[in-house]
Amino acid sequence: MLKLYWKKWAVLFATLVSSFIIGIRTSMGFFHLLFWFLSALIMISWAWILIEYFGVRLHLKRKTLTRVTEDDELEVEALIRNSGFLPLLSLGIEDYLSCAAEEERKKMLFIDHLGGGFFKNLKYQCLCPLRGKYRLGPFRVYYFDPLGLFFLKKVFKEYSELYVYPATFPIRKLPEMVKGVLPWFGIQTSRFSGDEDEFFGVREYKEGDPIKKIHWLTTARKMKLIVKQFQRQSYFRATLLFNLEKNKNFGTGKHKVAEYIIKIAASLAKYLLEKNISFEVIASSGEMVYFPFNKGPEHFESFMKFLAVVQAESTITLADIFEERSRYIPNNSNLILIMLDKDWGYMTRILELMERDIDIIPVLLISSTFLQSFDHKEVSMDINIKMSQSWALKPILIFCRASLEEAFSRQIK
């Protein structure tokens, strides 16, 4: 704001000083009149601003979403209320939107008039290009005089928290995941999942039923013993495993290895949620991260909040993660492994999991394509042949700047 006004102030100051000097040294009344006119104008302007600044009670509130996705447009609504009796003229409202691109973070809006006891809603928007957790605010209010010569600034500490989730893409095809433990009654579990068995319903008491399972309220109402039924907390299960290694985060900007891994992990989690498959997450991002088996919107939201803020800070290798966590991956389950082709050397260790009836789905990022251009088809054919011959696996291959949706649309056998 100062950049817009310093030239105006310089001209006004030069005119005031020159008219004063010329008026003293000459007998020309015009310059005397000009000096006193400008002096009076300045005093009136400052008096107006000070009355508005100290005499008007202004309240500001921001309404917006708490989460959006990368490259989404965030809609914001600011409520400005003048709870005093004096009107406000020429008011400037600046909102700091930290989620926007650097040159668009300061959103400036103007109000010509706001009467006492009235309010006004201002709507604006910004593009959120990068994932993360952001703090929107504060508001800065600029009080201008009627002629727009001067202003005073006041900061209103109104903040809003915003998560920008990584963008996801539709997964069309993925090997069928049927590993897990089937429910007792052939039904699905509820969207809230825990470690214990879950309540299913009630039935009449049978000989041998434990006393602790009697549903006393229903028993009293029906005048006969009624017991609670439970379903086993079990379902098809998948483990997501990845390592956000700092030294292997090749590429630039949004085309870095870590950004691809995060986007793939988010899309896979969304796919598993839609398929009602329980999933756990094992990852390293500077520290070991673990999300236990669960499913439902709450589990997905927790994972997405983690992906919104996580950075590639891991200093350990994929082998270190397996050494520490592989024994906890349950038997008769599915493992989706997101890894770099540079980690091929660990595949022998990873394939030992197949002896425990664990199906492995490797998602392989080709590191060389994040460093320079390659013929994707030629590289894809070469890797598929090597992995099929060595480990009888057909990975999902990911190339830098290639369509992720297309990579997960090919039939995998």
C-alpha positions as CSV (number, residue, x, y, z in Angstrom):
1,M,0.0,0.0,0.0
2,L,2.9,2.4,0.8
3,K,4.2,2.0,-2.8
4,L,0.9,3.3,-4.1
5,Y,0.9,6.4,-1.9
6,W,4.5,7.6,-1.6
7,K,4.4,9.5,-4.9
8,K,1.2,11.2,-3.9
9,W,2.6,12.2,-0.6
10,A,5.8,13.5,-2.2
11,V,3.9,15.8,-4.6
12,L,1.6,17.0,-1.8
13,F,4.6,17.7,0.5
14,A,6.6,19.5,-2.3
15,T,3.6,21.7,-3.1
16,L,3.0,22.5,0.6
17,V,6.6,23.5,1.2
18,S,7.1,25.4,-2.0
19,S,3.9,27.4,-1.5
20,F,5.0,28.3,2.1
21,I,8.5,29.4,0.9
22,I,7.2,31.4,-2.1
23,G,4.4,32.9,0.1
24,I,7.0,34.2,2.7
25,R,9.5,35.6,0.1
26,T,6.9,37.3,-2.1
27,S,3.7,39.3,-1.5
28,M,1.7,37.0,-3.8
29,G,-1.5,36.1,-1.8
30,F,-2.2,33.1,-3.9
31,F,0.6,31.1,-2.4
32,H,-0.4,32.0,1.1
33,L,-3.9,30.9,0.4
34,L,-2.7,27.7,-1.2
35,F,-0.5,26.8,1.8
36,W,-3.3,27.3,4.3
37,F,-5.8,25.5,2.1
38,L,-3.5,22.5,1.8
39,S,-2.8,22.6,5.6
40,A,-6.5,22.7,6.4
41,L,-7.1,19.9,3.9
42,I,-4.5,17.7,5.6
43,M,-5.8,18.3,9.1
44,I,-9.4,17.6,8.1
45,S,-8.3,14.4,6.3
46,W,-6.4,13.2,9.4
47,A,-9.2,14.1,11.7
48,W,-11.6,12.1,9.5
49,I,-9.3,9.0,9.5
50,L,-8.7,9.2,13.3
51,I,-12.4,9.4,14.0
52,E,-13.0,6.3,11.8
53,Y,-10.1,4.5,13.3
54,F,-10.9,5.0,16.9
55,G,-14.6,5.7,16.8
56,V,-16.0,3.0,14.6
57,R,-16.5,-0.6,15.9
58,L,-15.7,-2.9,13.0
59,H,-16.1,-6.7,13.1
60,L,-14.7,-9.1,10.5
61,K,-15.3,-12.8,10.0
62,R,-14.2,-15.3,7.3
63,K,-16.2,-18.2,6.0
64,T,-14.6,-20.8,3.9
65,L,-14.0,-24.6,3.6
66,T,-11.6,-26.4,5.8
67,R,-10.2,-28.6,3.1
68,V,-9.8,-28.5,-0.7
69,T,-7.7,-30.4,-3.2
70,E,-4.7,-29.2,-5.1
71,D,-5.5,-26.9,-8.0
72,D,-9.0,-26.4,-6.7
73,E,-10.4,-22.9,-6.4
74,L,-11.1,-21.9,-2.8
75,E,-14.3,-19.8,-2.3
76,V,-14.0,-17.3,0.5
77,E,-16.7,-15.1,2.1
78,A,-15.8,-12.2,4.4
79,L,-18.5,-10.7,6.6
80,I,-17.8,-7.0,7.6
81,R,-20.1,-5.5,10.2
82,N,-20.1,-1.9,11.4
83,S,-21.6,-2.1,14.9
84,G,-21.1,1.7,15.6
85,F,-23.3,4.6,14.5
86,L,-20.8,6.5,12.4
87,P,-20.6,5.6,8.7
88,L,-17.4,4.3,7.0
89,L,-16.2,5.8,3.7
90,S,-13.4,4.5,1.5
91,L,-12.5,1.3,3.4
92,G,-9.9,-1.2,2.1
93,I,-9.9,-4.9,3.2
94,E,-6.8,-7.0,2.7
95,D,-7.0,-10.8,3.4
96,Y,-3.9,-12.9,3.4
97,L,-4.5,-16.2,1.6
98,S,-1.3,-18.2,2.3
99,C,-2.6,-21.1,0.1
100,A,-2.5,-19.1,-3.1
101,A,0.4,-18.5,-5.4
102,E,2.9,-16.1,-3.9
103,E,2.0,-13.1,-6.1
104,E,-1.8,-13.7,-5.4
105,R,-1.7,-14.1,-1.6
106,K,-2.8,-10.6,-0.7
107,K,-6.4,-10.2,-1.7
108,M,-7.5,-6.5,-1.7
109,L,-11.1,-5.4,-1.7
110,F,-12.7,-2.0,-1.4
111,I,-15.9,-0.7,0.2
112,D,-17.1,2.8,-0.8
113,H,-19.6,3.1,2.0
114,L,-20.7,1.1,5.1
115,G,-23.4,2.7,7.3
116,G,-23.5,2.4,11.0
117,G,-25.3,-0.8,12.1
118,F,-25.0,-2.3,8.7
119,F,-22.9,-5.2,7.3
120,K,-21.6,-6.3,4.0
121,N,-20.6,-9.7,2.5
122,L,-17.6,-9.8,0.2
123,K,-17.0,-12.9,-1.9
124,Y,-13.7,-13.8,-3.5
125,Q,-11.6,-16.8,-4.5
126,C,-8.1,-18.0,-5.1
127,L,-6.4,-21.0,-6.7
128,C,-4.7,-23.5,-4.3
129,P,-1.8,-24.9,-6.4
130,L,0.2,-26.8,-3.7
131,R,-0.8,-29.3,-1.0
132,G,-0.2,-28.3,2.6
133,K,-1.7,-27.0,5.8
134,Y,-2.3,-23.3,5.7
135,R,-3.3,-20.6,8.1
136,L,-5.5,-17.9,6.3
137,G,-5.3,-14.4,7.7
138,P,-5.0,-12.0,9.2
139,F,-7.3,-9.2,7.8
140,R,-5.7,-5.8,7.3
141,V,-8.1,-2.9,7.2
142,Y,-7.1,0.4,5.6
143,Y,-9.1,3.5,6.6
144,F,-8.9,6.2,3.9
145,D,-9.9,9.9,4.1
146,P,-12.6,11.0,1.6
147,L,-10.0,12.4,-0.8
148,G,-7.8,9.3,-0.7
149,L,-4.8,11.2,0.4
150,F,-3.9,9.3,3.6
151,F,-4.7,6.0,5.4
152,L,-4.3,4.2,8.6
153,K,-3.9,0.4,8.9
154,K,-5.4,-1.9,11.5
155,V,-4.8,-5.7,11.8
156,F,-7.7,-8.0,12.7
157,K,-6.4,-11.3,13.9
158,E,-9.0,-13.5,12.3
159,Y,-7.5,-16.8,11.2
160,S,-8.8,-19.9,9.4
161,E,-7.1,-23.3,9.1
162,L,-7.1,-24.9,5.7
163,Y,-5.9,-28.3,4.4
164,V,-5.0,-28.6,0.7
165,Y,-5.1,-32.3,0.0
166,P,-3.0,-33.9,-2.8
167,A,-4.9,-34.3,-6.0
168,T,-6.2,-37.8,-6.8
169,F,-6.9,-39.6,-10.1
170,P,-9.4,-42.4,-10.9
171,I,-8.0,-45.9,-10.7
172,R,-9.7,-48.0,-13.3
173,K,-8.0,-51.3,-12.9
174,L,-6.1,-53.0,-10.1
175,P,-5.5,-56.6,-9.3
176,E,-8.5,-58.0,-7.4
177,M,-7.8,-57.9,-3.6
178,V,-9.5,-60.8,-1.9
179,K,-7.1,-61.5,0.9
180,G,-8.4,-61.1,4.4
181,V,-10.7,-62.8,6.9
182,L,-14.4,-63.1,6.0
183,P,-17.0,-61.8,8.3
184,W,-19.0,-64.3,10.4
185,F,-22.4,-63.4,9.0
186,G,-21.4,-62.6,5.5
187,I,-22.0,-58.9,6.0
188,Q,-19.9,-55.8,5.8
189,T,-18.5,-54.0,8.9
190,S,-19.7,-50.5,9.9
191,R,-17.8,-47.4,8.8
192,F,-16.3,-47.1,12.2
193,S,-13.9,-49.9,12.8
194,G,-11.9,-50.9,15.8
195,D,-9.9,-53.8,17.1
196,E,-12.8,-55.5,18.9
197,D,-15.9,-57.4,17.5
198,E,-18.7,-55.1,16.6
199,F,-22.4,-55.2,17.6
200,F,-24.6,-56.8,15.1
201,G,-28.0,-57.4,16.6
202,V,-30.0,-59.4,19.2
203,R,-31.5,-62.9,19.4
204,E,-33.0,-65.3,21.9
205,Y,-30.8,-66.8,24.6
206,K,-29.4,-70.3,23.8
207,E,-27.9,-72.7,26.2
208,G,-24.2,-72.0,26.6
209,D,-24.4,-68.3,25.8
210,P,-22.3,-66.2,28.3
211,I,-24.2,-64.2,30.8
212,K,-22.2,-61.0,29.9
213,K,-23.8,-61.0,26.5
214,I,-27.4,-60.7,27.8
215,H,-29.1,-57.5,26.6
216,W,-30.9,-56.7,29.9
217,L,-33.0,-53.8,28.5
218,T,-34.5,-56.0,25.7
219,T,-34.8,-58.9,28.1
220,A,-37.0,-56.8,30.5
221,R,-39.1,-55.6,27.6
222,K,-39.7,-59.0,26.0
223,M,-39.9,-60.9,29.3
224,K,-37.4,-63.5,28.0
225,L,-33.6,-63.8,27.8
226,I,-32.2,-61.9,24.9
227,V,-28.4,-61.8,24.0
228,K,-26.4,-59.5,21.9
229,Q,-24.8,-60.8,18.6
230,F,-21.5,-59.6,17.3
231,Q,-19.8,-59.8,14.0
232,R,-16.1,-60.3,13.7
233,Q,-14.1,-57.2,12.9
234,S,-12.6,-58.5,9.7
235,Y,-12.6,-57.8,6.0
236,F,-10.4,-57.8,3.0
237,R,-7.2,-56.0,3.9
238,A,-4.4,-54.2,2.1
239,T,-1.2,-52.6,3.3
240,L,0.2,-49.4,1.6
241,L,3.9,-49.1,2.0
242,F,6.2,-46.3,0.7
243,N,9.4,-44.5,1.6
244,L,9.8,-40.7,1.0
245,E,13.5,-40.8,0.8
246,K,15.3,-37.4,0.8
247,N,18.3,-38.5,-1.3
248,K,16.1,-40.0,-4.0
249,N,13.6,-37.2,-4.4
250,F,14.5,-36.6,-8.1
251,G,12.8,-34.1,-10.3
252,T,11.6,-30.5,-9.9
253,G,8.4,-28.8,-8.6
254,K,5.3,-31.0,-8.9
255,H,7.3,-33.5,-10.9
256,K,9.3,-34.8,-8.0
257,V,9.4,-38.4,-7.0
258,A,7.8,-37.7,-3.6
259,E,4.9,-35.7,-5.1
260,Y,4.1,-38.7,-7.4
261,I,4.3,-41.2,-4.5
262,I,2.0,-39.0,-2.4
263,K,-0.5,-38.6,-5.2
264,I,-0.5,-42.3,-5.9
265,A,-0.9,-43.2,-2.2
266,A,-3.9,-40.8,-1.9
267,S,-5.5,-42.2,-5.0
268,L,-5.0,-45.8,-3.8
269,A,-6.5,-44.9,-0.4
270,K,-9.5,-43.4,-2.1
271,Y,-9.9,-46.6,-4.3
272,L,-9.7,-48.8,-1.2
273,L,-12.3,-46.7,0.6
274,E,-14.7,-47.0,-2.4
275,K,-14.1,-50.8,-2.5
276,N,-14.8,-51.0,1.2
277,I,-11.3,-52.6,1.8
278,S,-9.6,-52.0,5.1
279,F,-6.1,-50.6,4.7
280,E,-3.1,-49.8,6.9
281,V,-0.2,-47.5,6.0
282,I,3.5,-48.1,6.7
283,A,5.7,-45.2,5.6
284,S,8.8,-43.2,6.4
285,S,9.1,-39.5,6.0
286,G,11.8,-38.6,8.5
287,E,10.2,-40.8,11.1
288,M,8.3,-44.0,10.9
289,V,4.6,-43.4,10.3
290,Y,1.9,-46.0,10.9
291,F,-1.9,-46.0,10.3
292,P,-3.5,-49.2,11.7
293,F,-6.0,-51.2,9.7
294,N,-9.3,-49.3,9.4
295,K,-11.7,-48.1,6.8
296,G,-14.4,-45.4,6.5
297,P,-14.3,-41.6,5.9
298,E,-12.6,-40.8,9.2
299,H,-9.7,-43.1,8.5
300,F,-9.3,-41.7,4.9
301,E,-9.4,-38.1,6.2
302,S,-6.7,-38.8,8.8
303,F,-4.5,-40.2,6.1
304,M,-5.2,-37.3,3.7
305,K,-4.2,-34.8,6.3
306,F,-0.9,-36.6,6.8
307,L,-0.3,-36.6,3.0
308,A,-1.1,-32.9,2.8
309,V,1.8,-31.9,5.1
310,V,4.3,-34.7,4.7
311,Q,7.7,-34.0,3.1
312,A,10.5,-36.2,1.7
313,E,12.8,-36.2,4.8
314,S,13.4,-40.0,5.2
315,T,17.1,-40.9,5.7
316,I,16.5,-44.7,5.9
317,T,16.1,-47.2,3.0
318,L,13.3,-49.4,2.0
319,A,15.3,-52.3,3.4
320,D,15.3,-50.6,6.8
321,I,11.5,-50.3,6.8
322,F,11.1,-54.0,5.9
323,E,13.5,-55.0,8.6
324,E,11.5,-53.2,11.2
325,R,7.9,-53.6,10.0
326,S,7.5,-56.5,7.6
327,R,6.8,-59.0,10.4
328,Y,3.8,-57.0,11.4
329,I,2.2,-57.2,7.9
330,P,-0.6,-59.8,8.5
331,N,-0.7,-63.1,6.7
332,N,-3.3,-63.6,4.1
333,S,-3.5,-60.0,3.0
334,N,-2.4,-57.7,0.2
335,L,0.6,-55.4,0.0
336,I,0.7,-52.4,-2.4
337,L,4.3,-51.3,-2.6
338,I,5.1,-47.9,-4.0
339,M,8.8,-47.8,-4.7
340,L,11.6,-46.6,-7.0
341,D,13.3,-48.9,-9.6
342,K,16.5,-48.1,-7.7
343,D,15.2,-50.2,-4.8
344,W,15.0,-53.4,-7.0
345,G,17.8,-54.9,-4.9
346,Y,15.4,-55.2,-2.0
347,M,12.9,-57.3,-4.0
348,T,14.3,-60.6,-2.9
349,R,13.7,-59.7,0.7
350,I,10.2,-58.4,-0.1
351,L,9.2,-61.5,-2.0
352,E,9.6,-63.6,1.1
353,L,6.2,-62.2,2.1
354,M,4.6,-64.3,-0.6
355,E,5.4,-67.4,1.6
356,R,2.9,-65.9,4.1
357,D,0.2,-65.8,1.5
358,I,0.6,-62.1,1.0
359,D,-0.1,-60.8,-2.6
360,I,2.3,-58.1,-3.7
361,I,1.3,-55.3,-6.1
362,P,4.4,-53.3,-7.0
363,V,4.0,-49.7,-8.2
364,L,7.3,-48.9,-9.7
365,L,8.5,-45.3,-10.3
366,I,11.2,-45.1,-13.0
367,S,13.8,-42.8,-11.5
368,S,15.7,-42.1,-14.7
369,T,12.6,-40.4,-16.2
370,F,12.6,-37.9,-13.4
371,L,16.1,-36.9,-14.4
372,Q,15.8,-36.8,-18.2
373,S,13.6,-37.9,-21.1
374,F,13.3,-41.5,-22.2
375,D,11.3,-43.6,-24.6
376,H,8.6,-44.8,-22.1
377,K,7.4,-47.8,-24.2
378,E,11.0,-49.1,-24.6
379,V,11.8,-48.7,-20.9
380,S,8.4,-50.3,-19.9
381,M,9.0,-53.3,-22.1
382,D,12.5,-53.8,-20.7
383,I,11.4,-53.6,-17.0
384,N,8.4,-55.9,-17.5
385,I,10.6,-58.5,-19.1
386,K,13.2,-58.4,-16.3
387,M,10.6,-58.5,-13.5
388,S,8.6,-61.2,-15.1
389,Q,11.6,-63.4,-15.6
390,S,13.2,-62.7,-12.2
391,W,10.2,-62.6,-9.9
392,A,7.0,-63.4,-11.9
393,L,5.6,-60.0,-11.1
394,K,4.1,-57.4,-13.5
395,P,4.5,-54.0,-11.9
396,I,2.5,-50.8,-12.5
397,L,5.1,-48.6,-14.1
398,I,5.1,-44.8,-13.4
399,F,7.0,-42.4,-15.6
400,C,7.6,-38.7,-15.0
401,R,5.1,-36.4,-16.8
402,A,3.1,-39.4,-18.1
403,S,-0.6,-39.9,-17.2
404,L,-1.1,-41.6,-13.8
405,E,-4.7,-42.4,-14.7
406,E,-3.5,-44.2,-17.8
407,A,-0.9,-46.2,-15.9
408,F,-3.7,-47.5,-13.6
409,S,-6.0,-48.2,-16.5
410,R,-4.1,-51.0,-18.2
411,Q,-5.1,-54.5,-17.5
412,I,-2.8,-56.1,-14.9
413,K,-2.6,-59.9,-14.6
